[in-house]
Amino acid sequence: MLGLLTALHLLITPSQACVCLHTPPLRPCRAMQDVQIAFTGRVLSLDNLGDTLRARIRIDEALRGIPSNTQVDVYTSNSSCGISFQTGKAYFIETRRNNIGRLFTGGCGSYSTTIQDATEYIEALRTLNNPQSPVQIFGFATADPTDLRWKPLKATIPTPGIRLQLRSGEQHWESTTNAKGDYAFTGIPPGEFQLTASISGLAETYKHRTFSLTPGQCRDEAFITQPFASISGKLLDAAGNPVPRKPVHISAIPPTSNPQLFQNPASSDDGSFRFDNIPMGAYQLSFNTDQPPDQRDWAGTRNPYPLTISPPITLKNGESVENIEFRLLPIPTRKTIQGLVTTPDGTPAFARVTLFDPGFPPRKAQVDTVRTNSNGRFQLEVQQGRRYLIFAQSGTLPRTQHSGLIPHIFDSDTPLHLILSNDVLRINCKECLEYEVWESPLWKDRPPQ
């Protein structure tokens, strides 16, 4: 779970547009609970400081974290991510102090806006400031576990008719989800609460929530109405050592449907991984599903582990499966192979030599790329006994010579001899085009050896 994400933003330069990816807005009472400094006020003057704009603002109503009846300087970006302040106009300002103590507002997720557009935010803060204010609890019931991927917002597959009971001391209240799966408790005195949803087929732990609320606060609680559980364990190499910081994949075994995950988790430093909110059914874990073993990345490092698939894992009765030891297959023996690239008359050629794994789709099959030295020689590291495609190319389109894609199993120490074509305009190689060998490598090719 990624928790609450109000906005993801990229601030490129002051002259470029602000690009924000927004999730649906929170209710005002929830949005204002975590605000540090907020007030209403009128802009007295503006100073353009280049990348930033400074607004001198007279505070009319202090709502959170700042004294009343004062004047403050508020800074904002001079790009489209900033607030377009106008002298003499009244605003609601939600702000924070930056690393040099200045009040700064704007950017993705900012609640600062004109006073006319902020009435709900202002009222929510006034309610939070009133020690006599009641609290609110709201949420939804859904049959889709992926609705809990973000902070709960709405039910994709609503479950109406779920009865909920809220208790605080000797008091209790009841509510039922409507056709949209929504429920709400309003006008409730602050305190400590136990919320229970009457959902059959779920483990007791998933039906109960415990929390406390102070005056004016609100809380959103979502419930999944179909059984779900977790799968967790450790990613280990063949010798039983943890494999850290590597992605683990999960897939369903038909007729179970694949779980809708935001992303596959990476193992932690001790190899631990965890999948949450997985519906009941049969699954299998897999590792290194989309890249060849020993593929070299931009940093020059390799992922040596072969494709590994776990035995089936079955979730039933809402019970989680934990402490799995997902052990990877042994790393095959590596060997260094030598080679020579020449033109048809035997002249050593300066060329780029690329290694592909035909067991993967062409666009993901590139394992490594090297360049020949001045004598036309190169060397590559391969897994012994594994089938590869090897390709040599000199020049770029449209003036290029190449060897074609040559299948080879490296089970001996015999050096390779790759011969480039006679025709410097040769591009008649459909398979080469599928493997996109005419394009730049997916990573930086290494210098001659």
Secondary structure, 3 states (H helix, E strand, C coil): CCCCCCEEEECCCCCCCCEEEECCCCCHHHHHCCCCEEEEEEEEEEEECCCEEEEEEEEEEEEECCCCCCEEEEEEECCCCCCCCCCCCEEEEEEEECCCCCEEECCCCCCCEEHHHCHHHHHHHHHHHCCCCCEEEEEEEECCHHHHCCCCCCCCCECCCCEEEEEECCEEEEEECCCCCEEEEEEECCEEEEEEECCCCCCHHHCEEEEEECCCCEEEEEEECCCEEEEEEEEECCCCCECCCCECEEEECCCCCCCCCCCCCECCCCCEEEEEEEECEEEEEEECCCCCCCEECCCCCEECCCCEECCCEEECCCCCEEEEEEECCCCCCEEEEEEEEECCCCCECCCEEEEECCCCCHHHCEEEEEECCCCCEEEEEEECCCEEEEEEEEEECCEEEECCCEEEECCCCCCEEEECCCCCECCCCHHHHHCCCCCCCCCCCECCC
